Amino acid sequence: MTVTPRAGAVVLALGATLGVGVLTGLAPAAALAGPWFLFALPLAALTALCCAYSTADQHRAYPDAPGGYAYIRNQLGPWPARIGASAHLVGRAGVAAALAGAFGAYVFPADRTLAGLALLIGTAALGRHVRGRVGWAVAVLVVGVLALVALVGFTVPPPDNSAVPATAAGFDGIMGAASLLFIAFTGFERVTAPHPDGKTFTAKTLHVAIPALIGVVFILTAVLGVSVLRQLGPSRLGLSPAPLRDALVAADGRALLPVLTLGAAVAIVAALSWVLASARRTLAGLAETGDLPAVRAGWPLDVAGTALAAAAFLLLPPTTALAVGACGTAFYYGFTNAGARVLLHEDRTWPMRTACIGLGLSVLLAMSAPAEALVITAAGIAVGTGLLALGHLRQRVG
């Protein structure tokens, strides 16, 4: 069978995208907006689409730059780059912590903390080998398992949830839900801004692959959202640490739990390997420009990225970690879109208005995050920016 580059790009990105958003993001979104959380999905998808366009154009303009931090630095200068890098690292730490929490909830519910830490350490040690092998097998397995869960949720009559107290969340929580669901779409950089050892795709390929990727994730997340909402109702869904698992149990699908466990484990490991690699890339870019001390070996960067993720996992509840991850990532893409806005016309393959829309929506979603997550993210960005500036100053003095 011949695989077109467009299909290959979509499948490659799915391995980095289908993770914590679809596995656990539906629950906190429902806690904020009740059944209205489904209306937040189009806003999150539109934001991700604009951000994907921006990163693709920037990678084409600076193909040798080490990721989004370098894009921001080249276009906006060192201070916005330090803030953007801090936001990115805070976001990656939050997402990695949420993935570790999801691993515990779906795979080892009896010992979630130990399982999450083991996952972070194991993926950091073996992630490079995993990244070279994820692709069609991962995408087919994960999409197949998620489709099976959705099918069961639609074909089996739901239980009576009338005894569960109704949630007070409503339409006014849509923006907060969109902030959380944004993280379900943010694996696109695997193809829009690939690592030096990754596969690069042409602008013609990405013009089709990016909308197709966002569309596939949107449809899959929406179908799963309706399915689990049908089985659990908004109140039970909002309280669930593992909504897909609880929806299967509610639909008398306990026999399928091992299948869901396998699919969740594969999805989480694939997504986490990309998240940690993305954090490492930002740290490497900071070291190259002198904002971090230069290192001769690569392993200290892996240790630093994993330590940040482990700290977030141990200090934050899974829902808060997810919200921090989404908030930090949205702030980072605000700077990325701001940098894409000032690209020269010849470096663009998409109109400048997509970067403008992406900038506005990214900031809007970041500011709509739950208050606790917004405070933690802001503090993390402030501390990170200060440390990077201090490190740069010490490098210059030394």
C-alpha positions as CSV (number, residue, x, y, z in Angstrom):
1,M,0.0,0.0,0.0
2,T,1.3,3.4,-1.0
3,V,1.3,6.0,1.8
4,T,1.0,9.6,0.7
5,P,3.2,12.3,2.5
6,R,0.0,14.0,3.6
7,A,-1.4,10.8,5.3
8,G,2.1,10.1,6.7
9,A,2.2,13.6,8.3
10,V,-1.3,13.2,9.8
11,V,-0.5,9.8,11.3
12,L,2.9,11.0,12.6
13,A,1.3,13.9,14.4
14,L,-1.5,11.8,15.9
15,G,1.1,9.8,17.9
16,A,2.0,13.1,19.7
17,T,-1.5,14.5,19.9
18,L,-3.8,11.7,21.2
19,G,-2.9,11.8,24.8
20,V,-4.0,13.6,28.0
21,G,-6.6,15.7,26.2
22,V,-8.8,12.9,25.0
23,L,-8.1,10.7,28.0
24,T,-8.7,13.1,30.9
25,G,-9.4,16.6,29.5
26,L,-13.1,16.0,29.0
27,A,-13.7,15.7,32.8
28,P,-12.4,19.1,33.9
29,A,-14.0,20.7,30.9
30,A,-17.3,19.3,31.9
31,A,-16.7,20.4,35.5
32,L,-16.4,24.0,34.2
33,A,-19.1,24.1,31.5
34,G,-21.3,21.1,32.2
35,P,-22.8,19.7,28.9
36,W,-21.9,22.9,27.2
37,F,-18.2,21.9,27.2
38,L,-18.7,20.4,23.7
39,F,-19.2,23.9,22.3
40,A,-15.7,24.8,23.5
41,L,-14.1,22.3,21.1
42,P,-14.4,24.4,17.9
43,L,-12.7,27.4,19.6
44,A,-9.9,25.2,20.9
45,A,-9.5,23.6,17.4
46,L,-9.5,27.0,15.6
47,T,-6.8,28.2,18.0
48,A,-4.7,25.1,17.4
49,L,-5.1,25.5,13.6
50,C,-3.7,29.1,13.6
51,C,-0.9,28.1,15.9
52,A,0.1,25.2,13.6
53,Y,0.2,27.5,10.6
54,S,2.4,29.9,12.5
55,T,4.9,27.3,13.6
56,A,5.0,25.8,10.1
57,D,5.9,29.2,8.6
58,Q,8.5,29.9,11.2
59,H,10.2,26.5,10.8
60,R,10.4,27.2,7.0
61,A,11.9,30.6,7.7
62,Y,14.4,29.2,10.3
63,P,14.9,25.5,9.5
64,D,18.0,25.1,11.6
65,A,16.6,26.9,14.7
66,P,16.0,24.8,17.8
67,G,12.3,25.2,18.1
68,G,9.8,27.8,19.2
69,Y,12.2,29.6,21.6
70,A,14.6,30.3,18.8
71,Y,11.7,31.5,16.5
72,I,10.6,34.0,19.1
73,R,14.1,35.2,19.7
74,N,14.8,35.7,16.0
75,Q,11.6,37.7,15.5
76,L,11.0,39.5,18.8
77,G,14.3,39.5,20.7
78,P,15.8,37.9,23.8
79,W,13.4,39.0,26.5
80,P,10.2,37.8,24.8
81,A,12.0,34.6,24.0
82,R,12.9,34.0,27.6
83,I,9.3,34.6,28.6
84,G,8.1,32.3,25.8
85,A,10.6,29.6,26.8
86,S,9.6,29.8,30.4
87,A,5.9,29.5,29.4
88,H,6.8,26.5,27.2
89,L,8.7,24.7,29.9
90,V,5.9,25.3,32.5
91,G,3.4,24.1,29.9
92,R,5.4,21.0,29.1
93,A,5.9,20.2,32.8
94,G,2.2,20.5,33.4
95,V,1.3,18.3,30.4
96,A,3.9,15.7,31.3
97,A,2.5,15.6,34.9
98,A,-1.0,15.3,33.6
99,L,0.1,12.4,31.4
100,A,1.8,10.7,34.3
101,G,-1.5,11.1,36.3
102,A,-3.5,9.7,33.5
103,F,-1.2,6.7,33.3
104,G,-1.8,6.0,36.9
105,A,-5.6,6.5,36.6
106,Y,-5.9,4.2,33.5
107,V,-3.1,1.6,33.8
108,F,-2.2,1.4,37.6
109,P,-5.1,2.9,39.5
110,A,-4.0,1.1,42.7
111,D,-0.6,2.9,42.9
112,R,-0.9,6.0,40.8
113,T,2.1,8.0,42.2
114,L,4.6,5.2,41.8
115,A,3.3,4.4,38.3
116,G,3.5,8.0,37.2
117,L,7.1,8.5,38.4
118,A,8.1,5.2,36.8
119,L,6.6,6.3,33.6
120,L,8.4,9.7,33.6
121,I,11.8,8.1,34.3
122,G,11.3,5.2,31.9
123,T,10.1,7.5,29.0
124,A,13.0,9.9,29.6
125,A,15.4,7.1,29.4
126,L,13.9,5.3,26.4
127,G,11.9,8.0,24.7
128,R,14.4,8.5,21.9
129,H,14.0,4.9,20.9
130,V,10.2,5.1,21.2
131,R,10.0,8.2,19.0
132,G,11.8,6.4,16.2
133,R,9.1,3.7,16.1
134,V,5.8,5.4,16.8
135,G,3.7,5.9,13.7
136,W,1.1,3.9,11.9
137,A,0.9,1.2,14.6
138,V,0.4,3.6,17.4
139,A,-2.1,5.7,15.5
140,V,-4.2,2.7,14.3
141,L,-4.2,1.1,17.8
142,V,-5.1,4.3,19.7
143,V,-7.8,5.5,17.2
144,G,-9.2,2.0,17.1
145,V,-9.5,1.8,20.9
146,L,-11.0,5.3,21.2
147,A,-13.5,4.5,18.5
148,L,-14.5,1.3,20.3
149,V,-15.1,3.2,23.5
150,A,-17.3,5.7,21.7
151,L,-19.2,2.9,19.9
152,V,-20.0,1.1,23.2
153,G,-21.1,4.4,24.7
154,F,-23.5,5.0,21.9
155,T,-24.9,1.5,21.5
156,V,-25.5,0.6,25.2
157,P,-28.4,2.4,27.0
158,P,-27.0,4.7,29.6
159,P,-27.7,4.1,33.3
160,D,-30.1,6.3,35.3
161,N,-28.0,9.3,36.5
162,S,-31.0,11.2,37.9
163,A,-29.9,10.6,41.5
164,V,-26.6,12.4,40.9
165,P,-26.8,16.1,41.9
166,A,-26.9,18.4,38.9
167,T,-23.8,20.4,38.3
168,A,-23.9,24.2,38.7
169,A,-21.5,24.6,35.7
170,G,-23.0,26.2,32.6
171,F,-22.6,28.2,29.5
172,D,-20.4,30.8,31.2
173,G,-17.7,28.1,31.6
174,I,-17.1,27.6,27.9
175,M,-14.0,29.7,27.7
176,G,-12.4,27.9,30.6
177,A,-13.3,24.5,29.0
178,A,-11.8,25.7,25.7
179,S,-8.6,26.5,27.5
180,L,-8.4,23.0,28.9
181,L,-9.4,21.3,25.6
182,F,-6.8,23.2,23.7
183,I,-4.2,20.8,24.9
184,A,-6.0,18.0,23.0
185,F,-4.7,19.5,19.7
186,T,-1.2,20.5,20.6
187,G,0.9,17.7,19.1
188,F,1.1,19.3,15.7
189,E,4.7,20.6,16.1
190,R,5.9,17.1,15.4
191,V,5.2,17.8,11.7
192,T,5.1,21.7,11.6
193,A,8.4,22.2,13.4
194,P,10.1,18.8,13.5
195,H,13.3,18.0,15.4
196,P,16.5,17.9,13.4
197,D,16.3,14.1,13.2
198,G,12.6,14.2,12.3
199,K,10.9,14.1,8.9
200,T,10.3,17.4,7.2
201,F,7.2,18.0,5.1
202,T,6.7,20.5,2.3
203,A,4.4,23.5,2.5
204,K,2.1,21.8,-0.1
205,T,1.8,18.7,2.1
206,L,1.1,20.7,5.3
207,H,-1.6,22.8,3.6
208,V,-3.6,19.6,3.6
209,A,-2.2,17.7,6.5
210,I,-2.6,20.4,9.2
211,P,-6.4,20.9,8.7
212,A,-6.8,17.2,8.3
213,L,-5.0,16.5,11.6
214,I,-7.0,19.1,13.5
215,G,-10.2,17.8,11.9
216,V,-9.5,14.2,12.9
217,V,-8.7,15.2,16.5
218,F,-11.8,17.4,16.6
219,I,-14.1,14.7,15.3
220,L,-12.7,12.0,17.6
221,T,-12.8,14.2,20.7
222,A,-16.3,15.4,19.9
223,V,-17.6,11.9,19.4
224,L,-15.9,10.7,22.6
225,G,-17.3,13.7,24.4
226,V,-20.9,13.0,23.4
227,S,-20.4,9.2,24.1
228,V,-19.1,9.6,27.7
229,L,-21.5,12.4,28.4
230,R,-24.3,10.1,27.4
231,Q,-23.1,7.4,29.8
232,L,-22.0,9.5,32.8
233,G,-24.0,12.7,32.6
234,P,-22.3,16.1,33.2
235,S,-22.0,15.7,37.0
236,R,-20.4,12.3,37.0
237,L,-18.2,13.2,34.1
238,G,-16.9,16.3,35.8
239,L,-15.8,14.3,38.8
240,S,-14.2,11.4,36.9
241,P,-10.4,10.9,37.0
242,A,-10.6,8.5,34.1
243,P,-13.8,9.3,32.1
244,L,-13.3,6.8,29.3
245,R,-12.8,4.0,31.8
246,D,-15.8,5.0,33.9
247,A,-17.9,5.3,30.8
248,L,-17.0,1.7,29.8
249,V,-17.9,0.5,33.3
250,A,-21.2,2.4,33.2
251,A,-22.0,0.8,29.8
252,D,-21.3,-2.7,31.2
253,G,-18.1,-2.9,29.2
254,R,-15.8,-4.2,31.9
255,A,-14.6,-6.9,29.6
256,L,-13.1,-4.3,27.3
257,L,-11.1,-2.6,30.1
258,P,-7.9,-4.4,29.2
259,V,-8.2,-3.1,25.7
260,L,-8.7,0.4,26.9
261,T,-5.8,0.0,29.3
262,L,-3.5,-1.0,26.4
263,G,-4.6,1.8,24.2
264,A,-4.3,4.4,27.0
265,A,-0.8,3.2,27.9
266,V,0.4,3.3,24.2
267,A,-1.2,6.8,23.7
268,I,0.4,8.2,26.9
269,V,3.9,6.8,26.3
270,A,3.9,8.1,22.7
271,A,2.6,11.6,23.7
272,L,4.9,11.8,26.7
273,S,8.0,11.0,24.7
274,W,7.2,13.9,22.4
275,V,6.4,16.3,25.3
276,L,9.8,15.5,27.0
277,A,11.6,15.8,23.7
278,S,10.0,19.2,23.1
279,A,11.1,20.4,26.6
280,R,14.6,19.2,25.9
281,R,14.7,21.1,22.6
282,T,13.8,24.3,24.3
283,L,16.5,23.7,27.0
284,A,19.0,23.0,24.2
285,G,18.1,26.3,22.5
286,L,18.5,28.2,25.8
287,A,22.0,26.6,26.2
288,E,23.0,27.5,22.7
289,T,22.2,31.2,23.2
290,G,23.8,31.5,26.6
291,D,20.6,31.8,28.7
292,L,21.5,28.4,30.3
293,P,25.0,27.1,31.0
294,A,26.4,25.2,28.1
295,V,26.5,21.4,28.5
296,R,28.7,19.0,26.6
297,A,26.5,15.9,27.0
298,G,22.8,15.7,26.2
299,W,21.7,13.9,29.4
300,P,21.7,16.9,31.7
301,L,18.9,18.4,29.6
302,D,16.9,15.2,29.8
303,V,17.4,15.2,33.6
304,A,16.3,18.8,33.9
305,G,13.2,18.3,31.8
306,T,12.2,15.2,33.6
307,A,12.8,16.8,37.0
308,L,10.5,19.7,36.1
309,A,7.8,17.2,35.1
310,A,8.3,15.1,38.2
311,A,8.0,18.1,40.5
312,A,4.8,19.2,38.8
313,F,3.4,15.6,39.1
314,L,4.2,15.4,42.8
315,L,3.1,18.9,43.7
316,L,-0.1,19.3,41.6
317,P,-3.3,17.4,41.4
318,P,-3.8,15.9,37.9
319,T,-6.6,18.4,37.0
320,T,-4.5,21.3,38.1
321,A,-1.5,20.0,36.2
322,L,-3.5,19.7,33.1
323,A,-4.8,23.3,33.5
324,V,-1.3,24.6,34.1
325,G,-0.1,22.7,31.1
326,A,-2.8,24.2,28.9
327,C,-2.3,27.7,30.3
328,G,1.5,27.7,29.8
329,T,1.2,26.2,26.3
330,A,-1.3,28.8,25.3
331,F,0.9,31.6,26.6
332,Y,3.8,30.1,24.6
333,Y,1.8,30.0,21.4
334,G,0.8,33.6,22.0
335,F,4.5,34.6,21.7
336,T,4.9,32.1,18.8
337,N,2.0,33.7,16.9
338,A,3.4,37.2,17.7
339,G,6.7,36.2,16.1
340,A,5.0,34.7,13.1
341,R,3.1,38.0,12.6
342,V,6.2,39.9,11.7
343,L,7.6,37.3,9.2
344,L,8.4,38.7,5.8
345,H,5.9,38.1,3.1
346,E,8.2,35.7,1.2
347,D,8.5,33.5,4.3
348,R,4.7,33.0,4.5
349,T,2.6,30.3,3.1
350,W,-0.5,31.3,5.1
351,P,-1.9,34.9,5.5
352,M,-0.7,37.1,8.3
353,R,-4.3,37.2,9.7
354,T,-4.0,33.6,10.8
355,A,-1.1,34.6,13.1
356,C,-3.1,37.6,14.4
357,I,-6.1,35.4,15.1
358,G,-3.9,32.8,16.7
359,L,-2.3,35.4,18.9
360,G,-5.6,36.8,20.2
361,L,-7.1,33.4,20.8
362,S,-4.0,32.0,22.5
363,V,-4.0,34.9,25.0
364,L,-7.7,34.6,25.5
365,L,-7.5,30.9,26.3
366,A,-4.6,31.4,28.6
367,M,-6.4,34.1,30.5
368,S,-9.5,31.9,30.7
369,A,-7.7,29.1,32.5
370,P,-8.9,28.3,36.1
371,A,-7.7,30.9,38.6
372,E,-5.4,28.6,40.5
373,A,-3.7,27.4,37.3
374,L,-3.3,30.9,36.0
375,V,-1.6,32.0,39.2
376,I,0.8,29.0,39.2
377,T,1.6,29.5,35.5
378,A,2.3,33.2,36.0
379,A,4.5,32.5,38.9
380,G,6.4,29.8,37.0
381,I,6.9,32.1,34.0
382,A,8.1,34.9,36.3
383,V,10.6,32.6,38.1
384,G,11.8,31.0,34.9
385,T,12.3,34.3,33.1
386,G,14.2,35.7,36.1
387,L,16.5,32.6,36.3
388,L,17.2,32.7,32.6
389,A,18.0,36.4,32.7
390,L,20.3,35.8,35.7
391,G,22.0,32.9,33.9
392,H,22.6,35.1,30.9
393,L,24.1,37.8,33.0
394,R,26.4,35.4,34.8
395,Q,27.5,34.0,31.5
396,R,28.4,37.5,30.3
397,V,30.2,38.4,33.5
398,G,32.1,35.2,33.5
